[in-house]
Amino acid sequence: MPGQLRIITGIAAIALVAGAAAAFAVAWRPQIAAMAPPRPDTFDPDIVKRGRDLAAIGNCNTCHTVHGDGNYAGGLPVPTPFGTIFSSNITPDAETGIGSWPEEAFVRAMRSGVGRDGRHLYPTFPYDHFTNVSDADDRALYAFLMTRQPVHASPRANQLTFPLNYRPLIAGWKLLYLRSGDVPSDAAKGAEWNRGAYLVEGLAHCGACHTPRNALGAERVNAQFAGGDVDNWHAYALNDTSRAPVRWTADALYAYLRHGWQADHGTARGPMAEVVGNLATVADSDVRAIAVYMADVSGAPAPDRKSPTDAVAPSAAADATQANATGAAIYAAACASCHEGGRALPYGGVNLALSTAIAGPDPRNLLNIVLSGVGAVPGERSPIMPGFAASVDDAQMVALANYLRSKFGKRQLWKDVDKAVRDARAVQAASLAAGDAPADSSQRGKP
């Protein structure tokens, strides 16, 4: 028996050592030697300009810039179910940014989610999409970032629970979920569709917000574009499960992405306003390509999808007695003159029978819009709306949300609207306390 025990113990020890060695081999990545920051004038201006457009498509400034601080200097808190991660400094500062990174290190970060020092990067940096970016586009992005103003700023330490603060574990996540070559290609659909597929599935990383995630924080492959959650907003489903009363067409998507407003769908708010703000600087051809691809992804209209005329007609005859009197009174006093008065922009609002916020799966987006309003965009006749956070209490907000859902959404009332109102106010208060204005369409044109 002692001999057998020694053999079993020896086999177990060998297996443990082999397992540890395999885990180390998977997790370990070599450091790439640092270099002196390159001079900005060593980069081709045309490549830098292309990199600027690509950075706008990738929404890089939104995640890597804190309001009031240096552009691309990082430090933005990104809440996750596992804790808070702070975005990195991607200016060419040699000590706290990526100034000492050769292009090889930048490409490895984009493709594999590994920093110059060999540490695994958390997938809040969406390298699961960026792995699909071409060599030429990575080179242009690198040129653009290396010609930005260096900012000496070290982000705060991430606030993650154990053991998720142990970076080598990310290697296991990558084994499960990091893939390349996921961009669909179909010559029969034309160059515009294929360009849109490349942008959407790669640098634009639309699925990062618009796809639900599993328990490990990875996008659910069987539910691509079925809707997700970000910053207390719901990123609407973009596939054939969309709740939009009117189907999105390529023309409607193009107008929305280009101008932040479309008459049959309303205005861009929350994180989507920031996306539109960045796309305002991008070539029409790229915005159109994204719209063409996403319109195809949305698929055929669901049975309850209607034309704009058909969608509006039932609401005009809706029986207000179905909803509460308090909500009806608030709507009549504060909302109807803009949303039913036929007023021209900027004072006219979308007909609420067309609102995805009201038809959507939960009330967050509607509550955020009503509380914060819609800011004016300088030089544009886009919609404006005052915020009602100070003039409507929680009970009145619940009553209004229920009324709008009943009258215009024609759907079952949401559950736990009172909690959603409290959460929306808390997020708004925290944003204002941090010095951040609520994200809205007034941010357009500020890449």
Secondary structure, 3 states (H helix, E strand, C coil): CHHHHHHHHHHHHHHHHHHHHHHHHHHCCCCCCCCCCCCHHHCCHHHHHHHHHHHHHCCHHHHHCCCCCCCCCCCCEEEECCEEEECCCCCCCCCCCCCCCCHHHHHHHHHHCECCCCCECCCCCCHHHHCCCCHHHHHHHHHHHHCCCCCCCCCCCCEECCCCCCCCHHHHHHHHHCCCCCCCCCHHHCHHHHHHHHHHHCCCCCHHHHCCECCCCCECHHHCCCCEEECCEEECCCCCCCCCCECCCHHHHHHHHHHCEECCCEECCCHHHHHHHHHCCCCHHHHHHHHHHHHHHCCCCCCCCECHHHHHHHHHCCCHHHCCHHHHHHHHHHCHHHHCCCCCCCCCCCCHHHCHHHHCCCCHHHHHHHHHCECCCCCCCCCCECCCCCCCCHHHHHHHHHHHHHHHHCCCCCCCHHHHHHHHHHHHHHHHHCCCCCCCHHHCCCC
